[in-house]
């Protein structure tokens, strides 16, 4: 494979991904739900547990969930918005 075909393959993959609106929306909603569940765990640990190792572990789990959910939600949002612009520009061609 030539090095020059990589951008074309990447663009083609992005355009195909932009057409999958339902999957992109599902990714965004699932990521947002996981993010808020993680933030809820952090708040729960701060309010209900006394300072201890258990509090820190629950907070760490919440942080991991929040970061993972935030990344998923961001990818879903980018796919819904930015990649959609690519398809609109492509239709004008």
C-alpha positions as CSV (number, residue, x, y, z in Angstrom):
1,X,0.0,0.0,0.0
2,X,1.3,3.4,-0.8
3,X,1.7,6.1,1.8
4,X,-0.5,8.5,-0.2
5,X,-3.6,6.3,0.0
6,X,-3.7,6.6,3.8
7,X,-5.4,10.0,3.8
8,X,-7.9,8.9,1.2
9,X,-8.7,5.7,3.2
10,X,-9.0,7.8,6.4
11,X,-11.3,10.3,4.7
12,X,-13.4,7.4,3.3
13,X,-13.7,5.8,6.8
14,X,-14.7,9.1,8.3
15,X,-17.4,9.6,5.7
16,X,-18.7,6.1,6.3
17,X,-18.8,6.8,10.0
18,X,-20.6,10.1,9.5
19,X,-23.4,8.2,7.8
20,X,-24.0,6.0,10.9
21,X,-26.0,8.7,12.7
22,X,-27.9,6.3,15.0
23,X,-24.7,4.6,16.1
24,X,-23.0,8.0,16.7
25,X,-26.0,9.2,18.8
26,X,-25.9,5.9,20.8
27,X,-22.2,6.4,21.4
28,X,-22.8,10.0,22.6
29,X,-25.7,9.1,24.9
30,X,-24.0,6.0,26.4
31,X,-20.8,8.0,27.0
32,X,-22.8,10.8,28.6
33,X,-24.6,8.3,30.9
34,X,-21.3,6.7,31.9
35,X,-19.7,10.1,32.5
36,X,-22.6,11.2,34.8
37,X,-22.6,7.8,36.6
38,X,-18.9,8.3,37.3
39,X,-19.4,11.8,38.5
40,X,-22.2,10.6,40.7
41,X,-19.9,8.0,42.3
42,X,-17.3,10.7,43.0
43,X,-20.0,12.9,44.7
44,X,-21.3,9.8,46.6
45,X,-17.9,8.9,47.9
46,X,-17.2,12.5,49.1
47,X,-20.6,12.9,50.8
48,X,-21.3,9.4,52.3
49,X,-17.9,7.9,53.1
50,X,-15.5,9.0,55.8
51,X,-12.0,9.7,54.6
52,X,-10.6,6.2,54.1
53,X,-9.2,3.9,51.5
54,X,-12.7,2.8,50.6
55,X,-13.6,6.5,49.8
56,X,-10.5,6.8,47.6
57,X,-11.2,3.6,45.7
58,X,-14.8,4.6,45.0
59,X,-13.6,8.0,43.9
60,X,-11.0,6.3,41.6
61,X,-13.7,4.1,40.1
62,X,-15.8,7.1,39.5
63,X,-12.9,9.0,37.9
64,X,-12.2,6.1,35.6
65,X,-15.9,5.9,34.6
66,X,-16.1,9.6,34.1
67,X,-13.0,9.8,31.9
68,X,-14.1,6.8,29.8
69,X,-17.6,8.1,29.4
70,X,-16.3,11.6,28.5
71,X,-14.1,10.2,25.8
72,X,-17.0,8.1,24.4
73,X,-19.4,11.1,24.5
74,X,-16.8,13.4,22.9
75,X,-16.2,10.9,20.1
76,X,-20.0,10.5,19.6
77,X,-20.4,14.3,19.5
78,X,-17.6,14.8,17.1
79,X,-19.1,12.1,14.8
80,X,-22.5,13.7,15.0
81,X,-21.4,17.3,14.3
82,X,-18.0,17.6,12.7
83,X,-18.2,14.5,10.5
84,X,-21.6,15.6,9.4
85,X,-20.0,18.8,8.0
86,X,-17.8,16.5,5.9
87,X,-20.8,14.8,4.4
88,X,-22.6,18.2,3.7
89,X,-19.4,19.4,1.9
90,X,-19.3,16.1,0.0
91,X,-22.8,16.5,-1.3
92,X,-22.0,19.9,-2.7
93,X,-19.2,18.4,-4.8
